Amino acid sequence: MTSSPIHASTGGPPVRALRYAYRVPMLLWHVFVHLPLVLLSMVPPIGARTLPSGERIDHRMIRWWQGGLMRVFGFRMRRIGTPLPGATLFVANHVSWVDIVALHSQRMMGFVAKREIAGWPVVGWLAARGETIFHQRGSQESLGGVLQEMLARLRAGRPVAVFPEGRTRGGTHVGPFHARIFLAAVEANVAVQPVALRYGIGGAAQTIVAFRERESFFGNFLRLLGEAPRQADVIFLEPILPGEGEGRRRIADVSRERIVAALEAVG
């Protein structure tokens, strides 16, 4: 993905104030009315029951809640492609905390995410409930435990999602993919499906959605709550099936190439 200019936020203070005026009540309703419904759906034996589609009730409710949160922030979701069923390692470019919400709205998957997210209000709590695997960045011991948990879940037929860049990069480009995180997929002999996350038409809002330099989660959260409505694309790309890759390094490179190509594509 080539670097793009930083796009200014849309709307002056009066327009942003108007958005806050109707989005804050929507957010409160979503947290204090809709979230308890999600909690109720997780109570055994309700949550483990399956819908006619084969999806568990608690998983469907989490997807519903996350999709609703995207709408509160003014995102119009568009899914392109089809997520693989069963045990799959989903890998995506990393722009902001919104990435987890966007992906969860389309497919239930357990994320590998930095441990700090666990302390974020609402988002962190729901991430934990959504089977997130928390990793202490910079700790090799933590990474070893994460890889073992990923392997166990994949072998049990459950999907896992990671951001192989390891961190956000301001939305200007896609960084190199760390190959070690792909080891679990290689050892479990499961498919890897790249996913491109694109905000705004043609990715025009990547730099708006992304964390800005020294911006906190609260700062990003509040800023995005006042941003203009925009499209959010979740693009499920051609998977790399077991046996197609030449080891974890090659799988990492191919995944990144497909994501970059999708981000640069028109439409």
DASULKA-V28280 format. One record per run of one state. SS is the DSSP state (hx for helix, st for strand, lp for the rest). FROM is the first residue (numbers start at 1). TO is the last residue. If there is no record, write none. Layout:
SS_FROM_TO, SS_FROM_TO
This chain:
lp_1_12, hx_13_41, lp_42_49, st_50_50, lp_51_55, st_56_56, hx_57_72, lp_73_74, st_75_80, lp_81_87, st_88_92, lp_93_97, hx_98_104, lp_105_109, st_110_114, hx_115_119, lp_120_122, hx_123_129, lp_130_132, st_133_135, lp_136_139, hx_140_155, lp_156_159, st_160_162, lp_163_178, hx_179_188, lp_189_190, st_191_199, lp_200_200, hx_201_203, lp_204_205, hx_206_209, lp_210_216, hx_217_225, lp_226_229, st_230_236, lp_237_239, st_240_240, lp_241_247, hx_248_264, lp_265_267
